[in-house]
């Protein structure tokens, strides 16, 4: 499902904040513009959902094991992490 964003001006945000807040409550998203240029996005917060530790462990039970040495090599190849002191 595509996210529908409505574009509103800074003035509309200021003058219609109550209506906009109610729209956020229903899941609507807004792009805020100033002088016709997008400067921000208002998105509704998602409710956090508690997941029991047992459920989380079960969800990852079939996941492949992480090869720590290979992970370290991949990270080192992507990021220069020279441990030598600098000056």
C-alpha positions as CSV (number, residue, x, y, z in Angstrom):
1,X,0.0,0.0,0.0
2,X,1.5,3.4,-1.0
3,X,1.8,6.0,1.6
4,X,-0.4,9.0,0.8
5,X,1.2,12.3,1.9
6,X,-0.5,15.6,1.6
7,X,1.6,18.7,1.1
8,X,0.7,21.7,3.3
9,X,2.3,25.1,3.8
10,X,3.9,26.3,7.0
11,X,1.1,28.8,7.3
12,X,-1.5,26.0,7.0
13,X,0.3,24.1,9.7
14,X,0.2,27.1,12.0
15,X,-3.4,28.0,11.3
16,X,-4.9,24.5,11.0
17,X,-2.9,22.7,13.6
18,X,-5.9,21.2,15.3
19,X,-7.3,19.7,12.1
20,X,-3.8,18.4,11.2
21,X,-3.3,16.8,14.6
22,X,-6.6,15.0,14.2
23,X,-5.6,13.8,10.7
24,X,-2.3,12.5,12.2
25,X,-4.4,10.5,14.7
26,X,-6.1,8.8,11.8
27,X,-2.7,7.9,10.1
28,X,-2.3,10.7,7.6
29,X,1.1,12.0,6.7
30,X,2.1,15.6,5.7
31,X,4.9,17.2,3.8
32,X,5.5,20.8,5.1
33,X,6.6,23.4,2.7
34,X,8.1,26.9,3.2
35,X,8.0,29.2,0.2
36,X,7.1,26.2,-2.0
37,X,10.1,24.1,-0.8
38,X,9.6,20.9,1.2
39,X,11.2,21.4,4.6
40,X,9.8,18.6,6.8
41,X,7.5,15.7,7.2
42,X,4.8,15.0,9.9
43,X,4.2,11.4,10.4
44,X,2.0,9.6,13.0
45,X,3.9,7.8,15.7
46,X,3.4,4.1,15.7
47,X,2.3,2.4,18.9
48,X,5.0,0.3,20.4
49,X,4.1,-3.4,20.8
50,X,5.5,-5.6,23.5
51,X,6.9,-8.8,22.2
52,X,7.7,-11.5,24.8
53,X,11.3,-12.7,24.7
54,X,10.2,-16.2,23.9
55,X,8.4,-14.9,20.8
56,X,11.4,-13.0,19.6
57,X,13.7,-16.0,20.1
58,X,11.2,-18.2,18.2
59,X,11.1,-15.7,15.4
60,X,14.8,-15.9,14.8
61,X,15.2,-19.6,15.5
62,X,15.5,-20.4,11.8
63,X,17.9,-17.5,11.0
64,X,21.4,-18.4,9.9
65,X,24.2,-18.1,12.6
66,X,26.4,-15.0,12.3
67,X,30.0,-15.8,11.5
68,X,31.7,-13.2,13.7
69,X,35.1,-13.4,11.9
70,X,33.5,-12.9,8.5
71,X,31.4,-10.0,9.9
72,X,34.5,-8.3,11.3
73,X,36.3,-8.7,8.0
74,X,33.3,-7.2,6.1
75,X,33.1,-4.3,8.4
76,X,36.9,-3.7,8.3
77,X,36.8,-3.8,4.5
78,X,34.0,-1.2,4.4
79,X,35.4,1.2,7.2
80,X,38.9,2.3,7.7
81,X,39.5,1.4,11.4
82,X,43.3,1.9,11.7
83,X,43.9,1.4,15.5
84,X,47.2,3.3,15.4
85,X,47.3,6.4,17.5
86,X,47.0,9.7,15.7
87,X,49.9,12.0,16.3
